[in-house]
Amino acid sequence: MNAERPTRILPVIVLSQFAGTSLWFAGNAVLPDLQRELGLAGNAVASITSAVQLGFIAGTLVFAVLAIADRFLPSRVFLACALLGAIANALVIATPALAEPYPAILALRFATGFFLAGIYPVGMRIAAGWYREGLGNALGWLVGALVLGTAFPHLLKGLGQSMPWSTVLASLSIIAAAGGVAMVVLVHDGPYGVKGSKFDPRAVFQIFSSRDLRASAFGYFGHMWELYTFWALVPLLLAGYAAMNGTALNVPAWSFAVIGAGAIGCVAGGYASRTAGSAKVAFAQLSLSGLCCLASPLAFLLPAPFFLAFLVAWGVFVVGDSPQFSALNAANAPKALVGSTLTLVNCIGFAITIPSIALAARLAERLPLEWLFVPVAVGPALGLLATRPLCIRNKQ
């Protein structure tokens, strides 16, 4: 079976996924520069991040309803979305010339999120077309690539702190476009690709009526309440600690390290799930990330090396449960509605990130920075309550 799959397939898919998803936090990485140049409000991070999330939700629903990846070759869909997402990202460079640049930036970030719906999920579908066995391990690497791609804009900015923000955005657009070209030229579509079932919105009722699916889906929702809020505000935590302690930190580079560390959690969690099961691995990682929320005020009292180590460990735990919740949702979904159920669960999960980010941004104006994530712990807490029955039954 391996003879039918060239050895380049998984590395190219992983690198293409990394390249495409680097567009996700491109706006966040250059936000301090945009705020200085355009006079954007301090809470712009919430609006810019939420614009991408809304775009991804809209794109996921449109792609599912229109069955885009069934009507067209998935590798070509990936290429088209990588190119269009790259263009939307690059057009932000032209916004300072407009009379009202901020609405244009939000619209372009929404468009970028929309086209990411043809990169992240479609990349996983392409991988599924090449694997009959070992797909879980392959998807663990793909989610890890998503994490590194999400973090990469911070690294690019950190390596060249004097680099103009327009150069950062242009570079990310070139990288994303190159990833799309690599996918269509070097990978194309595998021999095991199958057409998805017709999208059925009635699957939403299955989320609330099935005991096991309700447990895994609600656990995922609690995880999502914390995840993107943490990712969006990591630079704020780092900059705040540096200011409070008079410590010089390369905030963009450390933002990459903290967010990118999640790739370790995804891959390691995938291996651990082979023996412990996805439910126990997801429960353990969600427990640890929730504890990090509660312990975050104490972390601000630590010396810089220990504070940074704490954030990196948090970065490992905060997303390491994501592939396991996806596996649980797929396993617990009705066989005839797997695609529709996963689409709806993902859309609800990403929708939850929007009020969470907005609430955290509002709390940042009222709470001391070190206490900002204590209220966020409610998400992991509720997720753990939902997931616990799956661990007790030891079904997955």
One Martini backbone bead per residue (centre of mass of N, CA, C, O) as a GRO file, in nm:
protein
  396
    1MET     BB    1   0.056   0.062  -0.020
    2ASN     BB    2   0.309   0.254  -0.003
    3ALA     BB    3   0.381   0.225  -0.310
    4GLU     BB    4   0.133   0.420  -0.396
    5ARG     BB    5   0.293   0.633  -0.203
    6PRO     BB    6   0.472   0.882  -0.212
    7THR     BB    7   0.700   1.023   0.009
    8ARG     BB    8   0.614   1.332  -0.047
    9ILE     BB    9   0.321   1.376   0.034
   10LEU     BB   10   0.312   1.459   0.336
   11PRO     BB   11   0.523   1.689   0.334
   12VAL     BB   12   0.371   1.866   0.125
   13ILE     BB   13   0.106   1.896   0.275
   14VAL     BB   14   0.223   2.021   0.529
   15LEU     BB   15   0.362   2.267   0.391
   16SER     BB   16   0.106   2.376   0.252
   17GLN     BB   17  -0.055   2.416   0.510
   18PHE     BB   18   0.140   2.607   0.641
   19ALA     BB   19   0.137   2.826   0.420
   20GLY     BB   20  -0.170   2.887   0.414
   21THR     BB   21  -0.209   2.936   0.740
   22SER     BB   22  -0.024   3.198   0.761
   23LEU     BB   23  -0.274   3.400   0.715
   24TRP     BB   24  -0.436   3.406   0.983
   25PHE     BB   25  -0.210   3.599   1.168
   26ALA     BB   26  -0.105   3.842   0.999
   27GLY     BB   27  -0.254   4.083   1.134
   28ASN     BB   28  -0.142   4.039   1.425
   29ALA     BB   29   0.168   4.072   1.367
   30VAL     BB   30   0.111   4.391   1.248
   31LEU     BB   31  -0.066   4.560   1.445
   32PRO     BB   32   0.124   4.764   1.586
   33ASP     BB   33   0.189   4.911   1.319
   34LEU     BB   34  -0.102   4.986   1.243
   35GLN     BB   35  -0.164   5.150   1.497
   36ARG     BB   36   0.053   5.368   1.451
   37GLU     BB   37  -0.021   5.452   1.149
   38LEU     BB   38  -0.364   5.452   1.188
   39GLY     BB   39  -0.487   5.470   1.481
   40LEU     BB   40  -0.574   5.225   1.626
   41ALA     BB   41  -0.729   5.061   1.846
   42GLY     BB   42  -0.661   4.855   2.113
   43ASN     BB   43  -0.917   4.648   2.022
   44ALA     BB   44  -0.839   4.544   1.727
   45VAL     BB   45  -0.769   4.245   1.775
   46ALA     BB   46  -1.061   4.144   1.797
   47SER     BB   47  -1.169   4.234   1.517
   48ILE     BB   48  -0.954   4.100   1.333
   49THR     BB   49  -0.989   3.811   1.436
   50SER     BB   50  -1.301   3.788   1.393
   51ALA     BB   51  -1.302   3.828   1.087
   52VAL     BB   52  -1.165   3.560   1.023
   53GLN     BB   53  -1.366   3.375   1.166
   54LEU     BB   54  -1.615   3.457   1.002
   55GLY     BB   55  -1.500   3.378   0.728
   56PHE     BB   56  -1.463   3.076   0.792
   57ILE     BB   57  -1.754   3.012   0.852
   58ALA     BB   58  -1.871   3.100   0.580
   59GLY     BB   59  -1.691   2.920   0.403
   60THR     BB   60  -1.768   2.644   0.518
   61LEU     BB   61  -2.070   2.660   0.444
   62VAL     BB   62  -2.042   2.712   0.140
   63PHE     BB   63  -1.870   2.461   0.070
   64ALA     BB   64  -2.081   2.257   0.175
   65VAL     BB   65  -2.342   2.336   0.021
   66LEU     BB   66  -2.178   2.336  -0.273
   67ALA     BB   67  -1.964   2.112  -0.294
   68ILE     BB   68  -1.676   2.198  -0.397
   69ALA     BB   69  -1.488   1.934  -0.342
   70ASP     BB   70  -1.680   1.765  -0.547
   71ARG     BB   71  -1.690   1.948  -0.817
   72PHE     BB   72  -1.382   1.974  -0.752
   73LEU     BB   73  -1.062   1.953  -0.730
   74PRO     BB   74  -0.905   1.981  -0.434
   75SER     BB   75  -0.628   2.091  -0.534
   76ARG     BB   76  -0.760   2.333  -0.688
   77VAL     BB   77  -0.900   2.458  -0.450
   78PHE     BB   78  -0.646   2.510  -0.288
   79LEU     BB   79  -0.510   2.694  -0.492
   80ALA     BB   80  -0.729   2.912  -0.522
   81CYS     BB   81  -0.734   2.987  -0.214
   82ALA     BB   82  -0.439   3.062  -0.184
   83LEU     BB   83  -0.444   3.293  -0.393
   84LEU     BB   84  -0.685   3.458  -0.278
   85GLY     BB   85  -0.575   3.488   0.009
   86ALA     BB   86  -0.313   3.633  -0.075
   87ILE     BB   87  -0.451   3.878  -0.200
   88ALA     BB   88  -0.611   3.975   0.046
   89ASN     BB   89  -0.361   4.016   0.222
   90ALA     BB   90  -0.202   4.217   0.031
   91LEU     BB   91  -0.424   4.450   0.016
   92VAL     BB   92  -0.360   4.581   0.292
   93ILE     BB   93  -0.126   4.761   0.188
   94ALA     BB   94  -0.340   4.975   0.046
   95THR     BB   95  -0.518   5.106   0.285
   96PRO     BB   96  -0.373   5.382   0.369
   97ALA     BB   97  -0.496   5.533   0.103
   98LEU     BB   98  -0.751   5.543   0.246
   99ALA     BB   99  -0.991   5.710   0.419
  100GLU     BB  100  -1.100   5.408   0.532
  101PRO     BB  101  -0.907   5.149   0.636
  102TYR     BB  102  -1.041   4.964   0.852
  103PRO     BB  103  -1.281   4.836   0.695
  104ALA     BB  104  -1.094   4.711   0.479
  105ILE     BB  105  -0.936   4.527   0.665
  106LEU     BB  106  -1.177   4.361   0.765
  107ALA     BB  107  -1.267   4.259   0.486
  108LEU     BB  108  -0.995   4.116   0.414
  109ARG     BB  109  -0.994   3.926   0.659
  110PHE     BB  110  -1.253   3.786   0.585
  111ALA     BB  111  -1.156   3.679   0.311
  112THR     BB  112  -0.928   3.511   0.421
  113GLY     BB  113  -1.107   3.324   0.592
  114PHE     BB  114  -1.277   3.215   0.362
  115PHE     BB  115  -1.027   3.077   0.207
  116LEU     BB  116  -0.938   2.890   0.444
  117ALA     BB  117  -1.173   2.683   0.387
  118GLY     BB  118  -0.984   2.580   0.125
  119ILE     BB  119  -0.736   2.467   0.307
  120TYR     BB  120  -0.766   2.311   0.572
  121PRO     BB  121  -0.996   2.101   0.503
  122VAL     BB  122  -0.886   2.023   0.218
  123GLY     BB  123  -0.614   1.914   0.310
  124MET     BB  124  -0.737   1.676   0.470
  125ARG     BB  125  -0.880   1.549   0.226
  126ILE     BB  126  -0.627   1.490   0.063
  127ALA     BB  127  -0.500   1.301   0.269
  128ALA     BB  128  -0.736   1.091   0.266
  129GLY     BB  129  -0.670   1.012  -0.041
  130TRP     BB  130  -0.380   0.859   0.067
  131TYR     BB  131  -0.541   0.712   0.317
  132ARG     BB  132  -0.635   0.413   0.490
  133GLU     BB  133  -0.390   0.419   0.677
  134GLY     BB  134  -0.282   0.649   0.916
  135LEU     BB  135  -0.461   0.913   0.931
  136GLY     BB  136  -0.435   1.014   1.221
  137ASN     BB  137  -0.136   1.082   1.202
  138ALA     BB  138  -0.157   1.277   0.962
  139LEU     BB  139  -0.352   1.479   1.103
  140GLY     BB  140  -0.159   1.557   1.327
  141TRP     BB  141   0.039   1.697   1.134
  142LEU     BB  142  -0.166   1.900   1.013
  143VAL     BB  143  -0.234   2.049   1.276
  144GLY     BB  144   0.056   2.126   1.328
  145ALA     BB  145   0.074   2.303   1.072
  146LEU     BB  146  -0.141   2.503   1.156
  147VAL     BB  147   0.004   2.607   1.405
  148LEU     BB  148   0.264   2.705   1.262
  149GLY     BB  149   0.119   2.889   1.061
  150THR     BB  150  -0.010   3.074   1.274
  151ALA     BB  151   0.281   3.156   1.401
  152PHE     BB  152   0.472   3.258   1.166
  153PRO     BB  153   0.429   3.570   1.153
  154HIS     BB  154   0.582   3.620   1.419
  155LEU     BB  155   0.856   3.520   1.325
  156LEU     BB  156   0.898   3.709   1.088
  157LYS     BB  157   0.884   3.963   1.267
  158GLY     BB  158   1.109   3.878   1.474
  159LEU     BB  159   1.353   3.856   1.268
  160GLY     BB  160   1.229   4.153   1.153
  161GLN     BB  161   1.156   4.421   1.335
  162SER     BB  162   1.228   4.638   1.094
  163MET     BB  163   1.022   4.530   0.920
  164PRO     BB  164   0.790   4.602   0.723
  165TRP     BB  165   0.462   4.521   0.722
  166SER     BB  166   0.437   4.490   0.412
  167THR     BB  167   0.657   4.271   0.386
  168VAL     BB  168   0.525   4.058   0.557
  169LEU     BB  169   0.265   4.026   0.389
  170ALA     BB  170   0.399   3.962   0.117
  171SER     BB  171   0.551   3.708   0.211
  172LEU     BB  172   0.300   3.543   0.298
  173SER     BB  173   0.165   3.540   0.020
  174ILE     BB  174   0.389   3.390  -0.129
  175ILE     BB  175   0.387   3.136   0.048
  176ALA     BB  176   0.091   3.056   0.001
  177ALA     BB  177   0.106   3.030  -0.307
  178ALA     BB  178   0.329   2.812  -0.309
  179GLY     BB  179   0.161   2.598  -0.161
  180GLY     BB  180  -0.055   2.567  -0.384
  181VAL     BB  181   0.136   2.479  -0.610
  182ALA     BB  182   0.258   2.230  -0.469
  183MET     BB  183  -0.004   2.071  -0.443
  184VAL     BB  184  -0.082   2.049  -0.755
  185VAL     BB  185   0.204   1.934  -0.855
  186LEU     BB  186   0.295   1.709  -0.613
  187VAL     BB  187   0.000   1.573  -0.534
  188HIS     BB  188  -0.287   1.606  -0.571
  189ASP     BB  189  -0.498   1.322  -0.604
  190GLY     BB  190  -0.595   1.047  -0.454
  191PRO     BB  191  -0.712   0.705  -0.468
  192TYR     BB  192  -0.923   0.750  -0.194
  193GLY     BB  193  -1.114   0.941  -0.299
  194VAL     BB  194  -1.431   1.079  -0.192
  195LYS     BB  195  -1.741   1.160  -0.188
  196GLY     BB  196  -1.942   1.351  -0.030
  197SER     BB  197  -2.199   1.414   0.143
  198LYS     BB  198  -2.473   1.572   0.169
  199PHE     BB  199  -2.565   1.851   0.301
  200ASP     BB  200  -2.713   1.847   0.647
  201PRO     BB  201  -2.863   2.055   0.881
  202ARG     BB  202  -2.998   1.826   1.063
  203ALA     BB  203  -2.735   1.752   1.225
  204VAL     BB  204  -2.777   1.940   1.469
  205PHE     BB  205  -2.966   1.742   1.627
  206GLN     BB  206  -2.742   1.530   1.686
  207ILE     BB  207  -2.573   1.694   1.885
  208PHE     BB  208  -2.823   1.699   2.110
  209SER     BB  209  -2.924   1.381   2.108
  210SER     BB  210  -2.644   1.263   2.134
  211ARG     BB  211  -2.454   1.174   2.391
  212ASP     BB  212  -2.164   1.144   2.270
  213LEU     BB  213  -2.168   1.390   2.082
  214ARG     BB  214  -2.226   1.596   2.300
  215ALA     BB  215  -1.969   1.550   2.461
  216SER     BB  216  -1.755   1.614   2.236
  217ALA     BB  217  -1.867   1.887   2.136
  218PHE     BB  218  -1.864   2.040   2.413
  219GLY     BB  219  -1.566   2.003   2.457
  220TYR     BB  220  -1.483   2.163   2.204
  221PHE     BB  221  -1.614   2.431   2.285
  222GLY     BB  222  -1.440   2.479   2.537
  223HIS     BB  223  -1.173   2.482   2.383
  224MET     BB  224  -1.245   2.727   2.189
  225TRP     BB  225  -1.279   2.948   2.404
  226GLU     BB  226  -0.959   2.951   2.455
  227LEU     BB  227  -0.768   2.929   2.209
  228TYR     BB  228  -0.798   3.205   2.036
  229THR     BB  229  -0.760   3.389   2.275
  230PHE     BB  230  -0.475   3.308   2.336
  231TRP     BB  231  -0.346   3.357   2.058
  232ALA     BB  232  -0.428   3.663   2.035
  233LEU     BB  233  -0.292   3.740   2.345
  234VAL     BB  234   0.009   3.671   2.368
  235PRO     BB  235   0.144   3.946   2.305
  236LEU     BB  236   0.015   4.089   2.549
  237LEU     BB  237   0.144   3.918   2.772
  238LEU     BB  238   0.440   3.975   2.696
  239ALA     BB  239   0.435   4.285   2.698
  240GLY     BB  240   0.328   4.315   2.989
  241TYR     BB  241   0.559   4.172   3.134
  242ALA     BB  242   0.788   4.352   3.031
  243ALA     BB  243   0.673   4.618   3.155
  244MET     BB  244   0.646   4.521   3.459
  245ASN     BB  245   0.977   4.410   3.461
  246GLY     BB  246   1.188   4.537   3.265
  247THR     BB  247   1.185   4.343   3.006
  248ALA     BB  248   1.345   4.213   2.730
  249LEU     BB  249   1.139   4.123   2.445
  250ASN     BB  250   1.066   3.914   2.173
  251VAL     BB  251   0.751   3.904   2.101
  252PRO     BB  252   0.718   3.762   1.823
  253ALA     BB  253   0.906   3.517   1.878
  254TRP     BB  254   0.753   3.418   2.137
  255SER     BB  255   0.483   3.381   2.000
  256PHE     BB  256   0.575   3.152   1.820
  257ALA     BB  257   0.666   2.957   2.044
  258VAL     BB  258   0.394   2.931   2.190
  259ILE     BB  259   0.213   2.850   1.952
  260GLY     BB  260   0.400   2.633   1.810
  261ALA     BB  261   0.402   2.422   2.051
  262GLY     BB  262   0.130   2.282   1.970
  263ALA     BB  263   0.248   2.069   1.777
  264ILE     BB  264   0.345   1.881   2.000
  265GLY     BB  265   0.065   1.819   2.120
  266CYS     BB  266  -0.059   1.692   1.865
  267VAL     BB  267   0.146   1.461   1.814
  268ALA     BB  268   0.161   1.339   2.101
  269GLY     BB  269  -0.147   1.289   2.127
  270GLY     BB  270  -0.167   1.089   1.894
  271TYR     BB  271   0.013   0.870   2.022
  272ALA     BB  272  -0.139   0.842   2.298
  273SER     BB  273  -0.423   0.751   2.175
  274ARG     BB  274  -0.349   0.454   2.105
  275THR     BB  275  -0.373   0.374   2.426
  276ALA     BB  276  -0.575   0.585   2.582
  277GLY     BB  277  -0.736   0.761   2.405
  278SER     BB  278  -0.897   1.045   2.312
  279ALA     BB  279  -1.054   1.126   2.568
  280LYS     BB  280  -0.815   1.127   2.774
  281VAL     BB  281  -0.632   1.322   2.621
  282ALA     BB  282  -0.827   1.560   2.604
  283PHE     BB  283  -0.879   1.586   2.908
  284ALA     BB  284  -0.586   1.638   2.996
  285GLN     BB  285  -0.526   1.892   2.820
  286LEU     BB  286  -0.767   2.063   2.917
  287SER     BB  287  -0.686   2.064   3.213
  288LEU     BB  288  -0.408   2.206   3.179
  289SER     BB  289  -0.511   2.465   3.038
  290GLY     BB  290  -0.704   2.548   3.266
  291LEU     BB  291  -0.483   2.572   3.484
  292CYS     BB  292  -0.331   2.799   3.338
  293CYS     BB  293  -0.546   3.010   3.371
  294LEU     BB  294  -0.544   3.006   3.690
  295ALA     BB  295  -0.211   3.045   3.709
  296SER     BB  296  -0.134   3.314   3.559
  297PRO     BB  297  -0.089   3.518   3.795
  298LEU     BB  298   0.166   3.367   3.907
  299ALA     BB  299   0.348   3.385   3.651
  300PHE     BB  300   0.406   3.703   3.685
  301LEU     BB  301   0.613   3.634   3.939
  302LEU     BB  302   0.817   3.527   3.756
  303PRO     BB  303   1.078   3.474   3.602
  304ALA     BB  304   1.128   3.489   3.273
  305PRO     BB  305   1.202   3.187   3.209
  306PHE     BB  306   0.944   3.073   3.361
  307PHE     BB  307   0.728   3.229   3.212
  308LEU     BB  308   0.798   3.120   2.928
  309ALA     BB  309   0.762   2.820   2.999
  310PHE     BB  310   0.466   2.841   3.072
  311LEU     BB  311   0.363   2.938   2.792
  312VAL     BB  312   0.466   2.698   2.630
  313ALA     BB  313   0.305   2.483   2.780
  314TRP     BB  314   0.033   2.607   2.715
  315GLY     BB  315   0.066   2.580   2.406
  316VAL     BB  316   0.059   2.271   2.408
  317PHE     BB  317  -0.228   2.224   2.552
  318VAL     BB  318  -0.442   2.417   2.400
  319VAL     BB  319  -0.421   2.218   2.113
  320GLY     BB  320  -0.371   1.905   2.165
  321ASP     BB  321  -0.695   1.834   2.173
  322SER     BB  322  -0.811   1.886   1.887
  323PRO     BB  323  -0.773   1.613   1.730
  324GLN     BB  324  -0.937   1.447   1.943
  325PHE     BB  325  -1.209   1.587   1.908
  326SER     BB  326  -1.234   1.523   1.609
  327ALA     BB  327  -1.230   1.217   1.643
  328LEU     BB  328  -1.479   1.200   1.827
  329ASN     BB  329  -1.684   1.335   1.637
  330ALA     BB  330  -1.651   1.127   1.409
  331ALA     BB  331  -1.722   0.869   1.582
  332ASN     BB  332  -2.016   0.994   1.694
  333ALA     BB  333  -2.125   1.024   1.428
  334PRO     BB  334  -2.333   0.968   1.197
  335LYS     BB  335  -2.252   0.797   0.918
  336ALA     BB  336  -2.447   0.979   0.723
  337LEU     BB  337  -2.331   1.268   0.893
  338VAL     BB  338  -2.030   1.345   0.921
  339GLY     BB  339  -1.980   1.597   0.747
  340SER     BB  340  -2.210   1.775   0.863
  341THR     BB  341  -2.132   1.759   1.159
  342LEU     BB  342  -1.843   1.876   1.139
  343THR     BB  343  -1.921   2.144   1.017
  344LEU     BB  344  -2.107   2.241   1.250
  345VAL     BB  345  -1.909   2.212   1.484
  346ASN     BB  346  -1.696   2.403   1.370
  347CYS     BB  347  -1.874   2.653   1.343
  348ILE     BB  348  -1.950   2.676   1.639
  349GLY     BB  349  -1.664   2.688   1.751
  350PHE     BB  350  -1.582   2.952   1.595
  351ALA     BB  351  -1.812   3.127   1.705
  352ILE     BB  352  -1.715   3.117   2.006
  353THR     BB  353  -1.452   3.290   1.967
  354ILE     BB  354  -1.576   3.574   1.942
  355PRO     BB  355  -1.687   3.634   2.232
  356SER     BB  356  -1.425   3.562   2.376
  357ILE     BB  357  -1.244   3.781   2.254
  358ALA     BB  358  -1.425   4.024   2.324
  359LEU     BB  359  -1.427   3.980   2.631
  360ALA     BB  360  -1.121   3.993   2.678
  361ALA     BB  361  -1.085   4.280   2.564
  362ARG     BB  362  -1.273   4.410   2.776
  363LEU     BB  363  -1.123   4.306   3.032
  364ALA     BB  364  -0.847   4.450   2.968
  365GLU     BB  365  -0.984   4.735   3.064
  366ARG     BB  366  -1.052   4.616   3.384
  367LEU     BB  367  -0.814   4.423   3.421
  368PRO     BB  368  -0.554   4.286   3.515
  369LEU     BB  369  -0.354   4.111   3.314
  370GLU     BB  370  -0.301   3.859   3.511
  371TRP     BB  371  -0.643   3.811   3.519
  372LEU     BB  372  -0.763   3.760   3.229
  373PHE     BB  373  -0.778   3.417   3.226
  374VAL     BB  374  -0.966   3.328   3.451
  375PRO     BB  375  -1.249   3.352   3.305
  376VAL     BB  376  -1.172   3.155   3.066
  377ALA     BB  377  -1.190   2.880   3.235
  378VAL     BB  378  -1.491   2.811   3.179
  379GLY     BB  379  -1.453   2.652   2.922
  380PRO     BB  380  -1.285   2.407   3.018
  381ALA     BB  381  -1.479   2.327   3.245
  382LEU     BB  382  -1.723   2.257   3.062
  383GLY     BB  383  -1.569   2.057   2.882
  384LEU     BB  384  -1.505   1.852   3.107
  385LEU     BB  385  -1.796   1.784   3.186
  386ALA     BB  386  -1.869   1.673   2.902
  387THR     BB  387  -1.624   1.453   2.869
  388ARG     BB  388  -1.622   1.259   3.117
  389PRO     BB  389  -1.815   1.026   3.025
  390LEU     BB  390  -1.615   0.910   2.813
  391CYS     BB  391  -1.401   0.824   3.020
  392ILE     BB  392  -1.577   0.635   3.194
  393ARG     BB  393  -1.663   0.451   2.944
  394ASN     BB  394  -1.420   0.404   2.756
  395LYS     BB  395  -1.483   0.428   2.426
  396GLN     BB  396  -1.216   0.620   2.302
   0.00000   0.00000   0.00000
